[in-house]
Structures are given as C-alpha cells and as structure tokens.
Amino acid sequence: MKDNEAFTAKDRLKSFVFAFRGLAHVARTQHNMWIHLCVTAAVLIAAVLLHVGKSDWLWLIVSIVIVFFAEIINSAFEFLCDAASPDQNPAVEKAKDIAAGAVLVAACGAILIGLLVFWPYL
C-alpha cells in the first residue's frame, strides 16, 4: 500500500485472503507441516483427556505457535531462496540449513515444554 492510498476494509479482507492462501500452500506442500499438525492434534487431545490446567494450556499453545511460526517462516525462506538462486549455491544451501535448524530448535523446545507440562499429569 502506498502512502497516498486510503485504508479500505476491502483491502484488509484481501490481506486475510492472501494470508490464508499462504497457510494453505504451506500445509499442502510441506511434509514437515503435516508432522507438526499430527503432533499438535495428539498434544491437544492429550491435554483435553488429562484435564490440564489453564497455565499449562498457555505453555502448550505458545510452544505450538512457535513451532508453526518457525516452520512457516522456514518455508517462506526456502521458496525465496529457490526463486533468488535456482542453481546450486553453497551460501543459499547454508542459509536454508540454518533456517531449518531454527525449526529444529523450536520443535525441541516444544518437546521439553510438553514433557514439563504433561509429567505431573502422568
């Protein structure tokens, strides 16, 4: 949006359409997103069945959001790298590996949080 353009509700709704389209694309094309979705479903079912407390729900939700955020940003980064440098490029490969490492860090953190949350209920 340019500085001289007026705010319109129609444009804001379009931005939500674009965002949901991006999320759908990640869900359709990224295999690791399916893993995150399945693990999330299992965590949510376990939390309901074990009647976890409100503060425990908070930790679970935050860790789930962080993992999804990391995976979505990693996917966007990979698409951008592939567009900017379609040929094999060691620097791009390293950057993509680092972004994937960020997802791994988020997932490991979520596992630790999950263990700490669920341990007392088990």
ABEGO torsion letter per residue (X at the ends): XBAABBBBAAAAAAAAAAAAAAAAAAAAABAAAAAAAAAAAAAAAAAAAAGBBAAAAAAAAAAAAAAAAAAAAAAAAAAAAAAABABBBAAAAAAAAAAAAAAAAAAAAAAAAAAAAAAAAX
